Amino acid sequence: MQEISKYIWDAKYRFKKPDGSSTEKNINDTHARVCDGTYINDTKLNRDLAEHAMQELLWNPAGRNHAGAGTGRRVTLINCFASPIIQDSMETNSAEHGMGILDALKVAALTQQMGGGIGMDFSPLRPNGAIVKGVGSISSGPMHFMDMWDAMCKTIMSSGSRRGAMMGVMSIIHPDICEFIKAKREKGRLTNFNISILITDKFMDAVKNDIIWELYFHVPRADDNHISTFEDDNGITQYVYQEIKAVELWDEIIRSTYEYAEPGVIFIDKVNEWNNLYYCEDLQCTNPCGEQPLPPDGDCNLGSVNLAKMVDNPFSAKREFNFVKLEHTIKIGVRFLDNIIDVSIFPTMDQQYEAQEKRRIGLGITGLGNMLQQMELKYGSVESLNLVRKVMVVFRDTAYKTSALLAKERGSFPCYDKEKYIDAMFIQTLPTSIRSLIQENGIRNSVLLTIAPTGTTSIYYDNVSSGIEPSFAWTYNRNVLNPDGSYKEFTGIEDYGYALYKKLHPEVQNSENLPNYMVTALELNVEEHLSMQAVCQEYIDASISKTINCPKDMSFDEFKKVYYIAYDRDCKGCTTYRPSATRGAVLSLESDDGPTGVPIRPALLHGTTYKAKWPTIKQALYVTINDYVDEEGTTRPFEVFINSKSVKHQEWVTALTRCMSAVFRKGGDISFLIEELEQVHSSTDGHWYNKVFTPSIPAMIGGIIKEHLYNINYLERPKNDKTNLPLGEICPQCNMPHLIKIEGCDQCHNCGYSNCG
């Protein structure tokens, strides 16, 4: 295993005593502990089968299982939950479903404290400008309450090494939907949230037919200035706050996603239409990454089958996918996740009750991208889709057959209704033999299949490709945050498929001239991404976390088509990522170059601050580089500042920053400046910095500026430089511009930060 995989095991999943010692000498010891904790009420044979599948890296439980099972700690083994219904009041009204705002906030805090992420629907909260009769005031709207949740998440995160993850959703009919759409454009706001909009079929029809769309709520405006009122199907008076052309509202959503990568969209009617439990619940929320639609207090109990380890004779003429190994691992996975429901601690009794009444599990897959590489099939090609369809049929059918047989052994989930369950739309897609088995035995788990991001556990499992995503990069470096706030650097990390290809092809030394089936996410077109999501969704009863990577130069009209296609192909949601200069770093200049050829400084510039330590200076140096976008759309440096509590070098540092800033503003080739700085030698003060001997403080500053210019794509990084990471938004953890949307989550390819936990 690669060093980063061993480090992830040691830092995140190896069980340690308070003094830092551990009886787990290797990952097999960890797997044994996880199985001991999961199979308390099961047979030794089943426990041993699971342990062997984990040792072979075939069965990959979710991170909460790896970290918590068998430890005796008071942590949940469930990755994610949904909030109870948030009532439109501060205090809980026991006569209504759900909880008041303060009690719901407490549930979210308790859930995150125990290691679980959580999703909330803020649609029930009255809009900005609505009357609050009880206290004689006017509502400020749900967005300010979302800020409360965000602040809570920051607080919980600060008390432990696992950060919180949240999903906030809002209905497309809510009067504050436009404010919701724009909320995360404000830098630093709602950073602990993913946000998505609940899109209905009625709204999509209104968009296609260019119909006026009403935004309404059941509480009147304080100024009584409504457009109209009407009674809904339940006889409740609704007050129309605003009318807007549906296509204009749709464009506002897509434009925000085009420029800011959020919000995502959830096609909520499709979600409910295909829900196996249509007869006893209404889904209005998802877990933080969006792959598991959940009822109030619902849970997300995850684990994945590792397809990357199921190809015999990979990269050869005898290559073959091992369906026997697939079926065997699925059977283990269903039983494992069913056991988790009974051995896990839950943050609240309501969450435990909901989980045990419906016994949802989220069996998924990972390593699909690496599997296709080994089978010499390009991701998204017709041939690859044909193989994936065969894999997914076996995946679906084996899981449902296993759960039906488990019901014969353990009984069906308590909310099982024999007549209604068999009529569910997804159940009707099963083969007759499996439907007959369900009618005969019942079924143990109500909803079984989910494709989730596998993130850190995929790195742990030999750095295989995550979920159904293609490989993101063949090689990269990563700085991993240590508990003490320092970073551990890993260089030359290799994707599992790429490493295996090189091992079997010794003549290959680098990623140049790879065969056409060896492709990364950013090399694929939109159709190839979408087709894979659509094919997999046919065989998944819950949903899928998948990011559709779009090129930077994609037009807005072409981008908008992606969402129409996703909807028409019965995807339950859509998340995209398009590199955009709007995010993270830059601000276009309204003023053109002045007579001297130097642009006028705008009032606001965005930039990056780098912290650097030099052995002979006790205080750290902080190098801040501010950028702007020129007429051609190129991000370029505008100015630099260097600050420190030390005044030892203040005079020459001030002079240097002024000279460098002047050179930056003048434009042209500025690489000479870096070369000059790196050639400055001190007679007494050379040191090793970032594993490179650096002859002076000016040389160190030159290296920092060079790295920054690589990061903003102003200079092209040499091909032999493996520190070339994908450019994205500024990471809130390491402050580097490598935050990319993957599988519905913001993930940093520099330090490993993720807003999905």
N, C-alpha and C positions, 0 to 999 in steps of 0.2 A: 504494500500500500504506500501511496505517496505521503510525504511528511505532513502535509496539511490535513490529510485524513486522520492520521494518528493524533495530530494536535487537537482536532475537533473532538475526537473520542475523549481525550484526556481532559479537555477544558469544559465540555458540555455534557458528556454522557457517562463518564466514569464516576462511579459513586465514591465519594471521599468523606472521610471523617472530618470533624471540625478542625483538627490539627493539620489537615491536608494529606494525610496518609491514606492509603487505599489497599484493600485486599484483592482488588481486581488488577491482575498483572497484564492482561491483554484484553482485546475486544471479545474474545470467546468467553472470558469470565463475566464480562458485562452482559453478553447475550444470555448466559446461564442465569444470572440474577434476574433479568427481565422475565424470562420464562418461569422461573420459580414464583415470582410475584403474580404472574398472569394466570397460571394454571393451578392455583390453590385448590379449586373445587373440581379439577379435571383429572384425567388419568395420567400416569407417568408416561405412557406410550405417546399420548397426544403432546405432552410437554416436550418429550425428546424429539419428536418430529419437528416441532416448531424451532427448537434450539438448533437442530441440524440445518434447517432452512435459513436461519439467521446467520449461522457460521458460513454457509455457502453464499451469503449475501443475496439470496433469492427473495426472502421475506423481509421487508423494511417497515417496521411499525413507525408511527409518527414520533416526533421528538419528545413529546410528553411521556410516551411509553418508555423510550430509551432512558430518559433522565429520572423517571420517578418510580417505575414498577419495581417492586421488591426492596425498596429503600426504607420503608417505614416512615417516610416523611409525609407531612400533611400537605401534599400537593395533588392536584388533579391529574389523571392520566388522559383526560380529554383535551384536545387542542383548542377547541373553540365552542362558543355558545351564542345564543341569541338572547337579547334582553327580554324581560317581560314587557307587555304593552305599557308604553309610557302614557299615563293619564294626563289630561290637560289641566293639571293642578299641582301645586307644590306638595300637598299632603295626599295620602292615599285615601280614595273613596272605596270602602269595602263592598259597596253595592255594585261596583263596576269591575270589569275584567282589568287585570294589570295592577300597576303601582303608580303612585304619584312621583313627580320628578325627583324629589330627594331620595325616596326609597329606591327608585330605579338606578339612580347614580350610585347608591351604596352597593347594589347588586353588581354593577359593573366594576366597582373598586374591589369587592371581595373576589370576583371572578379573576381579575388580573393579578391580584395578590397571590392567588393559588396557581398562577401560570397559564390561565386560559385567556384567549382573545375573545372579543364579544362584538356582536353587531346590533345596531339600534335603528328602529324606524322612528324618525322624528315627525312624521306626517300628522300624528294626533295632536301636536301642539299648535295652539292658535297662532295665527300670523301676526306680523308686525302691524300695529294699528287697530287690532281687535280690542273690544271692550273687556275689561276684567271687573265685573260687577262687584264681586266679593270684597275687593279692597278699593273700589272706586278709582281704578287707574287704567292705563292703556298698555297692552302687551307690546314687548319689544321683539317678539317673534322667536322661533326655535333656534335661530343661528346663535344667539347669545347663550342658550343652554348647551349647544354643542361645544362652545368655548369652555363651559364648565367641565364637560366630559374630557375635553382635551387636556385641561389643566390637571384634572384628577389623574389621567394617564401618565403625565409627566412626573407627578409625585410618586405614584406607585413604581414607575420605572426607576426612579432615583434610589429606591430602597432595595433593589436587587439587580442581578446581572441580566435577567431576562426582561426585555422591554415589552410594554403592552402593545396590543394591536386591536384596532377597532374599525368597524364599517359603519358609516352613517348613510341611511337611505331616506329619500323623500319622494312622495307621490307626485306625478306629473300634473295633478289637479291642484296642488297646494298653492295658495296665493304668494308664498315666499319662494317659489321654485327658482325664479331668476336670481335672487340673492344666493340661493344654495348653489346654483351653477357656478357663480363667480367667486365663491367663498375662498377657494384655495389659490386664487390668483394673488391674494395678499401674502407677501412673503412672511413666513413664520407662523401663519395661521393654520390651525387644524392639522398640524404636522403628524399627529398620531392617528389620523383618520385616512382610510380610503373612503371615497364617497361615490355613490351611484344613484341613479334616478330610476324609479319604478315606472316603466313605460307600458301602457296598456295597448291592446289591439285597437280600441276605439281611437286612441291618439294617433296610432300609425295610419289608420284609415283617414283620419282628419288631415294628416300631413299629405297623404297621397292625393286627396281630393280637394286640397287647399281650402279647408273649412276653418271658421273661427273657433277658437278653443277657449273655454271658460275656466278661470281659476276661482275656486270657491271654497267656503268653509262654513261650518254650522254655527259659528259665533259671529255676530254682526260687528261691523266696523264701529269704532267709538264715535266717529263723526256722522254715522248713518248714511254715508255717501256710497251706496251700493249701485251697481249697474242694474241688477235685478235680483229676484229671489225665486226659488222653486222648491218643490217637495221631492225628495229622492224616493227610491223604491221602498225605504223603510218608514216613510211618512215624516222624515225630519226636514225641517226648513233649512235650505242651504242659501248662503248669501254670496252672490257673485262679486268678487273684488275687482276682477280685471278680465277683459277680453283681449285676446291676441290671436293673430293668424297662426294656426298650428305649424305651418311651414317655417314661420319666423322663429317660433320657440324652438323648433327642431334644429334650425340653423344655429341658434345661440348655443345649444348643447354641443353640437358637433364642432362648432368653431372653437369652443373652449377646450374640447378634447384635442383638436387639431394643434392648438397652440400650447396647451398646458398639460395634456395627457390625462386630464380628469374633467368632468366626472365620467365614470363608466355607466353603462346602461344595463338594466335588467328587464327583460321582457316578461313581466310578472304574470300576465295571463297565460303565457305558455308554461311558465313554472307551475302554476296551479292546475292547469289543464292536464299536465302529465304527472301530477303528484299521485302516488299510490294511495295516499291517505286523503284524497279529495273529499271523502265522506265525513271526516271528523276534524279537519283543521284548515285554516286559511294561512297561506304563506305570504308574508309581507317583508321579509328580511333575509339576509344571508350572513354567513360567517365573514370574517375580515377580508378574505381573498375572493369571495363570491362564488366558490364552487359548490357550496352546500346551502341551498335555501332551507330555512328553518322556521318552525312555529315559535311563538313566545316560549322562552326557557328551553328551547331545543338545543341539542348538542351535536358536535362534529367529531366523530370517533374514527380516526383516520389510520390507514396503513396501506402500503403499496407493494405490488408485485414487481420485482425488478427484471424487466424484459432484457436489459443489457447483458444479463448473465444466462440467457436462455437460447443462445445460438451455438449450434455445434459446427465445428470446422469453419469459424468465421473468416471472412475475406479470402475465400477459396472457392474453387469450382464445386466442392462438396458441401458448401454452406447449407444449413438447414435449421429452421426454427423448431425448437423442441416443445411440441404441444403437450406431451406427457408431463414434462416438468412444469409447464404452465398450469395444467389442471391440478397437479399435486399441490402447488404453492397456493392456489386459490382456495382449496379446501382448508388448508392450514390457516389462511388469512381470515376466512369467515368465522371459524371457531375462535381464533385468537381475539378478534374484535368483539365477538359476543361475550367472551369471558371478561373483557375490560369493563363492560357495563356493570358487572356485578362486583368487581374488585376495586374499582376506582372510588375515590372520595370526590364529592361534588361540592362546589362552593355554596349552593343553597339546596334546601329540601325540594323546592319546586323543580329545579333542574334535574335532580335525581329521579323524581316522580315521572317527569316527562320522558327521560331517557329509558326508564324501565317499562313504562307503559307502551312505548312504540319500538324500542330496541333498534333505533337507526344505527347503521354502521356505514362507514365511508371507505369501502375497499376500492383501491385505485391502482394505477400503474405508474411506473417511472422507468427511465432509461429507454423510452421509445426511440428517441433520436439515435442513440448508440446502436440499438437493435437494427434499425434500418441500414446504418452504415455497414455493419457486419454482414448484412444480407446483400450488400452492394446495390441498394435502392436509394435513389434520391428522395429526400423528404418532400412529400406533396405530389410526387409523380403518380401517374395512373397505377403503375405497378406497386408502388409503396402503399397506395390507398387500398388496393386489392388485398395485400397481405394484412394490413391493419384491420380491415373488415373481418377477415378470417379469425384474427387474434381476438377481436372484440366480441365476436359471436361466442367463441369458447369462453371468454371471460364472463360475459353475461350469463350464459346458460349454466356454467359450472357453479357460479355463485348462487344462483337461485335454486338449483338442484340441491346444493349443499345445505342451504338454509331450510329448505323443505324437509330434508332428512333430519336436520338438527331439531326441527319442530316435533318430529316423531319421538325424539329422544328427550327433549326438554320442554316441549309445549310451545304454542304460538305466542307471539307478543300479545299482551292483554287487550289492545284495541283492535285486534283482528276481527273483521266481519267477513265471513266466508262468501256471502253473496256479493257484497259491494267490492271487496278487494279484488276478486277475480275479474270484475268488470272494468278495473282501472285501465286506462289506455296503454300504459307501458306493459302491464301484465298481459294484455292481449297480443303483444308482439312476441311473446315467448312461444316456443314450440308446444304443440298439443300435449306431448308427453310430460313436460314440466308443469303445465297448467293442471293437468290431471293429478300429478303428484302433490301440488299445492292444495287442490280440493280434497285430496285424500288425507293429507297429514297436517294441513295448515302451513304456516311459514313462521320461522323464528324471528326474522328481522323484517320490518316494514319497508324500509328503503335501504338498498345495499351498496350502490355503486357511485363513486365520486372520483374525479381526477383532480387532485390537489397539487399545489406546488410542494415539492419535496426538499427544496432549498438545502439547508445544512445537512440533513440526513443523506442527501444524494452525494454531498462532498464526503461525508463519513463513509459511505458505501462505495469507496474507490473513485469518487468524483465522476459518477455517471451523469448523463444528461437528465435534467429535472422534468418530472411529469411527462407530458406529451410534447414538450418543447424540443426543438432541435438543439444541437450544441450551440452555445453562445459564442465561444472562441476556442481555438485549439490550444493556445498557451496564454498564460497571463500571470501577473503577480498579484498578490493580495496582502494587505496589512490587516491583521486580525487584532481587534481590541482586547487587551488583557484586563482582568478584573481591577488591576491597580491603575488603569487609565493609560498605560503605555501600549505600544503596538509591537507585535511580532510580525516580521516581514517574511513572506514566502515568495520565492522567485521560481520562475520556470514551471509553474503548475501546468499540468497537461490534462486535457479532456480525456476521459477513459477510452473513448473510441479512437481518438487520434493516437494515444499511447499504444494501444493494442495494434493498430495498423502499422505503426513504426516497428514494433517488436516483431511482427510477422513479415515486414518488408525492410530488412536491415539497410538496404540501399537508400532508404528515405531518411534524410537528415533534418528536414524542416518542412513547413506547411506549404511551400511552393510546389506547383505542378501536381497537386493531389488529384485523384480521379473525380469525375463530375458528381459522384454520389457522396463525396465528402464535402458537405456544405454547412455553413453556419447560419444562424438565424437572420443576420442582416444581409445575407446573400440571396435569400429566398424572396419570391414575390408574394404579394398579398394573397393571390389565389391559392398558392401552395399552403400558406398558413391557414386560411379559412377552410379549405377543403379538408384538412386534417381535423380541425375542430368539429366540422359538421358531420364527418363520418363517425367520429368517436361518440358524438352526442346521441346518435341513433341508438347506441347500446348502453347508455348511461342513464339511470333513472333519476339521479340528482342533477348535478351540473358539472362544468369543467372550468378550471382556471387556465386560461390561455391568453397570451398576448399576441396580437396581430402586429408584427413589426412593419412599419410603412417607411418608405424612403423620404428623406428630407425634402426633396424637390417635388413630391407628390402634390398635385393641385388640390384645392379644397373640394371641388366638385367630385374628383376621383375618390378622395378620402371619404366623402359622404356616402358614396356608393357602397363602401365596405359595410356600413351598418344596415343598409337595405338588404344586401346579400345575406348577412348574418341572420336577419329577421326572416327572410324568405326561406332560408335553409333550416329553420326551426332551431337555431341556436337559442339558448335561454338567456344569453347575455353577450356582450361584446366589450372587449378591452383592447385598446390600440396604443401603440407608442410610435410617435414620429419625432425625430430630432428637431428641435426648434430653438431658434435664437431668442425667442421670447422668454424662455424659462431660464432661471438660475443666474444668468451672468450679465446680460447685456441690455442696453437701452439705445435705440437709434437716435442719432442727432438730428434735430430739426435744422440747425444752422449748417450751411455748407462751409467749406474751407474759406478762411479769410484771405486777404491779399498776400499774406506771407506763406500760405499753404498749410497753416496750422489750424486744425479744427477748434472751434470755440467750445470750452468746457460746459456741458450741460449742468443743471443744478443737481442732478442725481446720477451717480454711476454705481454699478455693482461690480464687485470684485472678490478676490480670494486672499485670505491671510494665512501665511505659512509660519509655523513656529519652528525655530532653529536653535540648537544649543551648540556653543563653542566651548571647548574644555577650559580655556583660560578666562572666560567671562562667566561669572556666577549666575547672572540674570540671562534669561532667554532673549533672543532677537525675534521680532515679529515683522515679517516682510509682507506688506500688503500691495497687491497689484490690481489696479482698477482697469476695466476694459470698456470698450464701446464697439458698435457695429458701424462700419463705413458704408458708403453708398452701394458697394458691390455685395454687401451682406457678409463681409468678412469680419470676424471677431478679432480685434487687435488691442494690444495694451495701450493705455492712455497715460498712466502715471504710476509711480511707485513710491511707497513710504516705508521707512524702516524705523521701528520704535523699540526701545528697551529701557528698563529702569536704570541700567548702567549708563553713566555719562562718559565712560572711558574713551569712546571713539566718536563722540557726538559731532564734532566739527566736520571731520571728513565724511561721516555717514550722511549728514545733511547736504553737504556739497555733492556727494555722489548721487543721492536721490534726485536732486534738482537737475543735474546733468542728464541722468537717465530718462527722467520724465520729459525733458526737452527733446531728446532723441526720439522717444516713443511718439510724441505728438507730431514731429516732423515727418514721420513715415519713412517709406522706403525699406531697404534691407537693413534690419537692425541686428542681424546675427553677428556682425563684427563686434558689437558691444559685448556680447557674451564671451566671444573668443578672447577679447582683450582682458576682461575680468578674470577669466579662468587662467590666464597666463601670469597673473600677479602673484609673486612669491614673497613670502615673509622669511626673513633671515632666522627667525626663532619660533615661528608660530604655526607650522604646518601640522595637520592632524588628519586622522581618518574620519570621514563624514559620509554616512550612508554607504559604508563598505568601499568607499573610494578615497584614495589619499588626496586631500584637498590642501593646496599650498598656502592658503590665506583666507581670511574672512571675506575679502572681495571675491575670491574665487568661489567660495561657498554661495555667496549671493548670486553670482553669475549662474551657478548650477541650478539654484532655485528658480531664477527667471527662465532659464532654458526649459526646465520641466513644465513650468506654467505655459510657455508658448507651445510646447507639445500638446498639453492638455486642451488648449483652446483651438487646436488645429491651425495655429498661425505658422508654425514650423512643422515640417514633416519629420517624424521620428525615423531614425535609421532602421532598416529592415532587421538588423541583428539586435535591435533593442527590444527586449521582451517586456518592457514596462508599458507598452502601448495599450492602454485601456480604453474602452468605448466612452465617448464623450456624452455626458448627460447633464443632469441638474447638479447643483451643489449639495453634497451629502451633509446632513445636519450633525453627523458624528465626527467625520474626519475632515470636513470642509473642502473636499476635493470634488471636481466636477465629473463624477463617475456614477451618479445615481440614475439608474435605468429602470423603466417599467418592465417587469418580467412576471408572467403568470398572475397578473393583476396586482403585484406588489412592487413597491419601490425598493430596489436592491442596489447596493453600492459594490462595484467591482474592485474597489480599492481596499475597503476595510471590512466588507461583509455585512454592513448594516442592512437591516430590512425593517420596513414598517409593518410587517406581518409577523413579527415576533422572532 
